[in-house]
């Protein structure tokens, strides 16, 4: 049974354009100048008819080795690999060249063939998943993960073949972006999403679209407090924010927000003994915070594909401008076994960077630091302290490391922390001091008074 016949199993002919395939191959044999655009568009097995794939490969082989592509060289190349008769002989190739006069429309024909190829691949994926779904031993998480990666692969094929921008177009966009930044600066606004700290805004111009931000520290330094403050700050400025709290239950995140935003006594709140005025403050805070455009997702064992899929759905609804993931060490790796933890973290961080770029949103991921920090006299963290994978540093656009001297030296720098910007791909690096409240549930600019540090 031929490839064409085998695809008639369900009574439908798969998407294909045999006439266009013949015209394109004829154009490539007649007009080598059309090869550059075509080779950058079509993957190796894009043609529906197998003979056409073989001819296309022969053309690519000759072109790639610096040879001249024409009817004679392709015929000879196929003869040497003993494939000439398989494709229909020299006569069939000569028929292809008789169908066109030039390669003037080769790129348009290549895009038609690519679209048909992607549609066939989509059918293949759907059929494979359908068969797996009937298998009683099929794990839904595995099937969804395969679907996600397959769809991303198809999207990559399409996106990788989109025309790039000319230098003139890039320069025009660059100068327009500058004037937009100038306008925002003159009106006291931030280009990106406002961070919890004004001084961090000065370094980064806010959280920037498509950036991967690493927030790293040793335990008890305030990572979650900073992350929650980032979510609340973004939401207060009208940005839809999503926090994937893999480590902490959503109600515990809510407790921290309520204590921090309401300036509540944490001990009385957790013990159910708030004074009357504090209960009123709590009720008022709930009324204010519940209106903010933010979501907390505390589902355990989430993979990157789980997170990416959820964010894509929200983005399509206009409800995903900023994402925080707490924390990378709890993101479930892919089902591919046999990888080291460093390889898993590398894959996760690279995928999250791709997610940020794909959805064009800033993505912040929290990360632990190596225990080696504790052995040093100066326990301020460095880039080399990033745990488990150097790829975190490589993939990140911004790396912020938190430090509280009070934790290591009680009595020193009480209520004062440091946010050390150790990497900033599009700006300068430096250290920002900030204040935090006694319950470590809220991060403040230094000039702001932490209200809940007053005695209760």
C-alpha positions as CSV (number, residue, x, y, z in Angstrom):
1,X,0.0,0.0,0.0
2,X,1.4,3.4,-0.9
3,X,1.6,6.3,1.5
4,X,-1.3,8.0,-0.2
5,X,-3.5,4.9,0.0
6,X,-2.6,4.2,3.7
7,X,-3.9,7.6,4.7
8,X,-7.3,6.8,3.3
9,X,-8.1,4.6,6.4
10,X,-10.7,7.0,7.7
11,X,-12.2,7.8,4.3
12,X,-10.5,11.2,4.1
13,X,-7.5,12.3,2.1
14,X,-5.0,14.0,4.4
15,X,-4.2,17.7,3.6
16,X,-1.9,17.9,0.6
17,X,-1.2,19.9,-2.5
18,X,0.5,17.5,-5.0
19,X,0.3,20.0,-7.9
20,X,2.0,22.7,-5.8
21,X,4.7,20.2,-4.8
22,X,5.4,19.4,-8.5
23,X,5.5,23.1,-9.4
24,X,7.9,23.9,-6.6
25,X,10.3,21.1,-7.4
26,X,10.3,22.2,-11.0
27,X,11.1,25.7,-10.0
28,X,14.0,24.6,-7.8
29,X,15.4,22.6,-10.7
30,X,15.1,25.6,-13.1
31,X,15.9,28.5,-10.8
32,X,18.5,27.9,-8.1
33,X,18.1,31.5,-6.9
34,X,14.8,30.4,-5.3
35,X,16.5,27.8,-3.1
36,X,17.5,30.1,-0.3
37,X,13.9,31.1,0.6
38,X,12.6,27.6,0.1
39,X,15.3,25.8,2.2
40,X,14.7,28.2,5.1
41,X,11.0,27.3,5.1
42,X,10.5,23.6,4.5
43,X,11.6,20.8,6.9
44,X,13.1,17.6,5.4
45,X,9.8,15.6,5.2
46,X,7.4,18.3,4.3
47,X,6.3,16.9,1.0
48,X,3.2,14.6,1.0
49,X,4.5,12.4,-1.9
50,X,7.5,10.4,-0.8
51,X,9.2,10.7,-4.2
52,X,9.1,14.4,-3.8
53,X,10.8,14.2,-0.4
54,X,13.6,12.2,-2.0
55,X,14.0,14.7,-4.8
56,X,14.0,17.6,-2.3
57,X,16.7,15.9,-0.3
58,X,18.8,15.4,-3.4
59,X,18.5,19.1,-4.2
60,X,19.5,20.1,-0.6
61,X,22.5,17.8,-0.7
62,X,23.8,19.2,-3.9
63,X,23.2,22.8,-2.8
64,X,24.6,22.2,0.6
65,X,27.9,20.9,-0.9
66,X,28.3,24.0,-3.1
67,X,27.3,22.2,-6.3
68,X,25.2,23.6,-9.1
69,X,21.5,22.5,-8.9
70,X,19.9,21.7,-12.2
71,X,18.1,18.8,-13.9
72,X,21.3,17.0,-14.9
73,X,23.0,17.2,-11.5
74,X,19.9,16.1,-9.6
75,X,19.4,13.2,-11.9
76,X,23.0,12.2,-11.5
77,X,22.8,12.6,-7.7
78,X,19.7,10.3,-7.5
79,X,21.4,7.8,-9.8
80,X,24.4,7.6,-7.5
81,X,22.2,6.9,-4.4
82,X,20.1,4.4,-6.5
83,X,16.9,6.4,-6.0
84,X,16.4,7.6,-9.5
85,X,14.0,4.9,-10.5
86,X,12.1,5.2,-7.1
87,X,11.1,8.8,-8.0
88,X,10.0,8.0,-11.5
89,X,13.3,8.3,-13.5
90,X,14.8,11.2,-15.4
91,X,11.6,11.5,-17.4
92,X,9.6,12.4,-14.3
93,X,12.1,15.1,-13.3
94,X,12.0,16.6,-16.8
95,X,8.2,16.7,-16.6
96,X,8.5,18.7,-13.4
97,X,10.6,21.4,-15.1
98,X,8.1,21.6,-17.9
99,X,5.4,22.8,-15.5
100,X,7.0,26.2,-14.7
101,X,8.8,29.0,-16.4
102,X,10.7,30.4,-13.3
103,X,10.9,30.3,-9.6
104,X,9.2,33.6,-9.1
105,X,6.6,32.2,-6.7
106,X,8.7,29.6,-5.0
107,X,8.4,31.0,-1.5
108,X,4.6,31.2,-1.7
109,X,4.4,27.6,-2.9
110,X,6.7,26.6,-0.1
111,X,4.4,28.1,2.5
112,X,1.4,26.2,1.1
113,X,3.3,22.9,1.4
114,X,4.4,23.8,4.9
115,X,0.9,24.5,6.0
116,X,-0.3,21.2,4.6
117,X,2.5,19.4,6.4
118,X,1.7,21.0,9.7
119,X,-2.0,20.0,9.3
120,X,-1.0,16.4,8.6
121,X,1.2,16.4,11.6
122,X,-1.7,17.7,13.7
123,X,-3.9,14.8,12.5
124,X,-1.1,12.3,13.3
125,X,-0.8,13.7,16.8
126,X,-4.5,13.6,17.4
127,X,-4.7,10.0,16.2
128,X,-1.8,9.0,18.4
129,X,-3.3,10.6,21.4
130,X,-6.7,9.1,20.7
131,X,-5.2,5.6,20.6
132,X,-3.4,6.3,23.9
133,X,-6.5,7.6,25.5
134,X,-8.2,4.2,24.9
135,X,-5.3,2.5,26.8
136,X,-6.4,1.8,30.4
137,X,-2.9,2.2,31.6
138,X,-2.5,5.7,30.1
139,X,-1.6,8.4,32.6
140,X,-3.6,11.7,31.8
141,X,-0.6,13.8,32.9
142,X,1.6,12.0,30.4
143,X,-0.9,12.4,27.6
144,X,-1.4,16.1,28.3
145,X,2.4,16.6,28.5
146,X,2.9,14.9,25.1
147,X,0.1,17.0,23.6
148,X,1.6,20.2,24.9
149,X,5.1,19.4,23.6
150,X,3.7,18.2,20.2
151,X,1.7,21.4,19.7
152,X,4.7,23.5,20.7
153,X,6.8,21.6,18.2
154,X,4.3,22.4,15.4
155,X,4.2,26.0,16.5
156,X,8.0,26.2,16.4
157,X,8.0,24.9,12.8
158,X,5.6,27.6,11.8
159,X,7.2,30.4,13.8
160,X,10.8,29.5,12.8
161,X,9.9,30.1,9.2
162,X,8.3,33.5,9.6
163,X,10.2,36.3,7.8
164,X,12.6,38.2,9.9
165,X,12.5,42.0,10.1
166,X,14.8,44.2,8.0
167,X,17.3,46.3,9.9
168,X,15.3,49.4,9.0
169,X,12.2,47.9,10.6
170,X,14.1,47.0,13.7
171,X,15.6,50.5,14.0
172,X,12.2,52.1,13.5
173,X,10.8,50.0,16.4
174,X,13.8,50.7,18.5
175,X,13.5,54.5,18.2
176,X,9.7,54.3,18.8
177,X,10.4,52.3,22.0
178,X,12.8,55.0,23.1
179,X,10.2,57.8,22.7
180,X,7.7,55.6,24.6
181,X,10.1,55.3,27.5
182,X,10.8,59.0,27.4
183,X,7.1,59.8,27.6
184,X,6.6,57.4,30.5
185,X,9.7,58.8,32.3
186,X,8.4,62.4,31.9
187,X,5.1,61.4,33.4
188,X,6.7,59.6,36.3
189,X,5.6,56.1,35.1
190,X,7.5,52.9,34.8
191,X,8.0,51.2,31.4
192,X,7.4,47.7,32.7
193,X,5.3,46.3,35.5
194,X,6.1,48.1,38.8
195,X,8.2,46.1,41.2
196,X,7.7,46.3,45.0
197,X,10.6,48.7,45.3
198,X,11.2,52.1,43.6
199,X,15.0,51.5,43.6
200,X,14.6,48.2,41.8
201,X,12.4,50.0,39.2
202,X,15.3,52.4,38.7
203,X,17.6,49.5,37.8
204,X,15.1,47.4,35.7
205,X,12.5,49.9,34.5
206,X,10.0,47.5,36.1
207,X,9.5,43.9,35.2
208,X,9.9,43.7,31.4
209,X,7.9,41.6,29.0
210,X,9.6,38.3,28.0
211,X,12.2,38.5,30.8
212,X,13.0,35.6,33.1
213,X,13.7,36.9,36.6
214,X,15.4,34.7,39.2
215,X,14.8,35.6,42.8
216,X,17.3,33.7,44.9
217,X,18.3,33.4,48.5
218,X,18.9,31.1,51.4
219,X,15.9,30.1,53.5
220,X,14.3,32.8,55.7
221,X,15.7,35.6,53.7
222,X,12.2,36.8,52.4
223,X,11.9,35.2,49.0
224,X,8.2,34.5,49.4
225,X,7.6,37.9,51.0
226,X,9.2,39.6,48.1
227,X,7.3,37.5,45.6
228,X,4.0,38.2,47.2
229,X,4.8,41.9,47.3
230,X,5.6,41.7,43.6
231,X,2.3,40.1,42.8
232,X,0.3,42.6,44.9
233,X,2.3,45.6,43.5
234,X,1.6,44.5,39.9
235,X,-2.1,43.9,40.7
236,X,-2.5,47.3,42.4
237,X,-1.3,48.8,39.1
238,X,-3.9,46.9,37.1
239,X,-1.7,44.1,35.9
240,X,-3.2,40.6,36.0
241,X,-0.8,38.5,38.0
242,X,-0.6,34.7,38.6
243,X,1.3,33.1,41.4
244,X,2.0,29.3,41.2
245,X,2.5,28.5,44.9
246,X,3.8,25.0,44.6
247,X,5.4,25.1,48.1
248,X,2.7,26.8,50.1
249,X,-1.1,26.3,50.3
250,X,-3.1,29.2,48.8
251,X,-4.7,29.9,52.2
252,X,-1.2,30.4,53.8
253,X,-0.4,32.8,51.0
254,X,-3.7,34.6,51.8
255,X,-2.7,34.8,55.5
256,X,0.6,36.5,54.6
257,X,-1.1,39.0,52.3
258,X,-3.7,39.8,54.9
259,X,-1.2,40.2,57.7
260,X,1.1,42.3,55.5
261,X,-1.5,44.5,53.8
262,X,-3.6,44.9,56.9
263,X,-0.7,45.5,59.3
264,X,-2.0,42.8,61.6
265,X,-0.4,41.2,64.6
266,X,0.7,37.8,63.2
267,X,0.5,36.0,66.5
268,X,-3.0,37.2,67.3
269,X,-4.1,36.6,63.8
270,X,-2.9,33.0,63.7
271,X,-4.1,32.4,67.2
272,X,-7.6,33.8,66.5
273,X,-7.3,36.6,69.1
274,X,-7.2,39.8,67.1
275,X,-8.4,42.9,69.0
276,X,-11.6,44.6,67.7
277,X,-9.8,47.3,65.7
278,X,-7.5,44.7,64.2
279,X,-10.5,42.6,63.1
280,X,-12.0,45.7,61.5
281,X,-8.6,46.3,59.7
282,X,-8.6,42.7,58.5
283,X,-12.2,42.9,57.1
284,X,-11.3,46.2,55.4
285,X,-8.1,44.6,53.9
286,X,-10.1,41.6,52.6
287,X,-12.5,44.0,50.8
288,X,-9.6,45.9,49.2
289,X,-7.4,42.9,48.2
290,X,-10.2,40.7,46.8
291,X,-10.8,43.2,44.0
292,X,-7.2,43.0,42.8
293,X,-6.6,41.1,39.5
294,X,-4.5,38.2,40.9
295,X,-4.7,34.5,41.0
296,X,-3.1,32.0,43.3
297,X,-2.6,28.4,42.0
298,X,-1.4,26.0,44.6
299,X,-1.7,22.7,42.7
300,X,1.1,20.3,43.6
301,X,3.5,18.5,41.2
302,X,3.2,21.0,38.3
303,X,5.3,20.6,35.2
304,X,6.4,23.4,33.0
305,X,3.8,22.3,30.4
306,X,1.1,22.5,33.1
307,X,2.1,26.0,34.0
308,X,2.6,27.1,30.4
309,X,-0.8,25.7,29.3
310,X,-2.6,27.5,32.2
311,X,-0.8,30.8,31.5
312,X,-1.6,30.5,27.7
313,X,-5.3,30.1,28.5
314,X,-5.2,33.1,30.8
315,X,-3.2,35.2,28.4
316,X,-5.7,34.5,25.7
317,X,-8.4,35.9,28.0
318,X,-6.3,39.0,28.8
319,X,-5.7,37.8,32.4
320,X,-2.0,37.0,32.5
321,X,0.5,39.9,32.6
322,X,3.0,38.7,35.2
323,X,3.8,35.2,36.6
324,X,5.6,34.1,39.8
325,X,6.6,30.5,40.5
326,X,7.5,29.5,44.0
327,X,9.8,27.7,43.6
328,X,11.8,26.1,40.8
329,X,13.0,23.2,43.0
330,X,9.4,21.9,43.2
331,X,8.5,22.2,39.5
332,X,8.1,18.6,38.3
333,X,10.5,17.5,35.6
334,X,9.5,15.9,32.4
335,X,8.7,12.2,32.3
336,X,12.0,11.5,30.6
337,X,14.0,9.4,33.1
338,X,17.7,9.1,33.5
339,X,18.5,12.8,33.8
340,X,20.5,14.3,36.6
341,X,19.0,17.0,38.7
342,X,21.2,19.6,37.1
343,X,20.0,18.5,33.7
344,X,16.4,18.6,34.9
345,X,16.8,22.2,36.3
346,X,18.5,23.3,33.1
347,X,15.6,22.0,31.0
348,X,13.0,23.6,33.4
349,X,14.7,27.0,33.4
350,X,15.2,27.0,29.6
351,X,11.5,26.1,29.1
352,X,10.4,28.9,31.5
353,X,12.5,31.4,29.5
354,X,10.8,30.1,26.3
355,X,7.4,30.5,28.1
356,X,8.2,34.1,29.0
357,X,9.2,34.9,25.4
358,X,6.2,33.0,23.9
359,X,3.6,34.7,26.1
360,X,5.6,38.0,26.1
361,X,5.3,38.4,29.9
362,X,7.8,38.7,32.7
363,X,8.2,35.4,34.6
364,X,9.7,35.3,38.1
365,X,11.0,32.1,39.5
366,X,12.2,31.6,43.1
367,X,15.3,29.6,43.7
368,X,17.3,28.3,46.7
369,X,21.0,28.9,47.0
370,X,23.8,26.4,47.8
371,X,24.6,25.7,51.5
372,X,28.2,27.0,50.7
373,X,26.9,30.5,51.6
374,X,26.7,29.5,55.2
375,X,30.4,28.6,55.4
376,X,31.6,32.0,54.4
377,X,32.2,34.9,56.8
378,X,30.4,37.2,54.5
379,X,27.1,35.4,53.8
380,X,25.9,37.8,51.1
381,X,25.1,35.5,48.1
382,X,26.8,35.5,44.8
383,X,25.8,34.3,41.3
384,X,28.0,31.2,41.8
385,X,25.7,30.2,44.7
386,X,22.7,29.4,42.5
387,X,21.7,25.9,43.4
388,X,21.9,22.8,41.1
389,X,22.4,24.5,37.8
390,X,24.5,27.2,36.2
391,X,21.9,27.4,33.5
392,X,19.7,29.5,35.8
393,X,22.2,32.3,35.5
394,X,22.5,31.8,31.8
395,X,18.8,31.7,31.1
396,X,17.9,34.6,33.4
397,X,17.6,38.2,32.2
398,X,17.5,39.5,35.8
399,X,18.9,37.8,38.9
400,X,18.1,39.3,42.3
401,X,19.6,37.9,45.5
402,X,18.1,38.7,48.9
403,X,20.1,39.0,52.2
404,X,19.1,39.9,55.7
405,X,22.0,40.7,58.0
406,X,19.6,40.5,61.0
407,X,19.2,36.8,60.5
408,X,22.9,36.0,60.8
409,X,23.8,38.8,63.3
410,X,20.8,39.4,65.6
411,X,20.6,43.1,66.6
412,X,22.2,44.3,63.4
413,X,20.3,46.1,60.6
414,X,17.0,45.4,62.2
415,X,14.2,45.4,59.6
416,X,16.6,46.2,56.8
417,X,17.3,43.8,53.9
418,X,19.3,43.9,50.7
419,X,18.1,43.1,47.2
420,X,21.3,42.6,45.3
421,X,20.8,42.8,41.5
422,X,23.7,40.6,40.4
423,X,22.6,40.3,36.7
424,X,20.6,42.7,34.6
425,X,20.8,41.8,30.9
426,X,19.4,45.2,29.8
427,X,20.7,47.5,32.6
428,X,23.1,48.0,35.4
429,X,23.6,45.9,38.5
430,X,23.8,47.1,42.1
431,X,22.4,46.7,45.6
432,X,19.0,48.0,46.8
433,X,18.2,48.3,50.5
434,X,14.6,47.8,51.7
435,X,12.6,47.6,54.9
436,X,10.5,44.6,55.9
437,X,7.9,44.3,58.7
438,X,8.5,42.2,61.8
439,X,6.4,39.3,60.5
440,X,8.4,39.2,57.2
441,X,5.1,39.4,55.3
442,X,5.7,42.6,53.5
443,X,8.6,44.4,51.7
444,X,8.8,48.2,51.9
445,X,10.8,51.0,50.3
446,X,13.1,52.4,52.9
447,X,11.3,55.7,53.2
448,X,8.0,53.9,53.9
449,X,7.1,53.3,57.5
450,X,6.4,49.6,58.3
451,X,3.2,50.2,60.2
452,X,2.9,46.7,61.9
453,X,6.2,47.2,63.6
454,X,4.4,49.3,66.2
455,X,3.6,47.6,69.5
456,X,0.2,45.9,69.7
